[in-house]
Every structure is written in C-alpha cells, then in structure tokens.
Amino acid sequence: NLGIALSSRNLYLNNKEKMIAQNIVKILRKTKRELSKKWKPSLIINKNKKLLIQKGVSKIDYFELRSETFKKNVKKNEKARLFIAVFIGKTRLIDNIKVS
C-alpha cells in the first residue's frame, strides 16, 4: 500500500500520478487533525483544497464534511466523515476518513 486508497482505479495511474495520489490520504489526515484543534470546517477544507491542487490534483469533484446521516453543517462532537473525490489526470479517485 502506497498510502493511497485501495482501488482498482490505481491501475490507471502512472508513477508520477501515484505520487500525487499519496497526498490525498495525507491531506485527509491533516484536515482531520486541524478540525480536532479548531472546528472551522469550511475554512480548513478550502485551505486544503488549494493544497491538493498545488500537489498536482487536476480537479476536485468534492471535499466535504458530512454527518453519518450525510447532512451538512456538522456540529463539533457529531459523528462525521470527510469525503473526497478528485481527478488525477483522467482518473477519478474517491476516499473518506472518520473524523469523530
């Protein structure tokens, strides 16, 4: 495991794109850490979206925080996950991580 989401789509990535893909999980974890310190979801997510683009992600389909019932506007201690879908080249990759 290269630190990228387990997906058959990884077969479509060349070596350079796999290096870019490793940033997805890193930035999901970074976002989770930042949310645990300061609960400002939209500010933190928008900052990390820019970082993903800087790291070589072609396009972000979505990067959002949702409750377990998929509602937006998650309260601080509510069970939630970060969901992400991005394009690296022509390949769409998705991932998610538990926040609380």
HELIX and SHEET records of a PDB file:
HELIX    1   1 SER A    8  TYR A   12  5                                   5    
HELIX    2   2 ASN A   15  LYS A   37  1                                  23    
HELIX    3   3 PRO A   41  GLN A   54  1                                  14    
SHEET    1   A 3 LYS A  59  SER A  67  0                                        
SHEET    2   A 3 ALA A  80  ILE A  88 -1                                        
SHEET    3   A 3 THR A  91  LYS A  98 -1                                        
END                                                                             
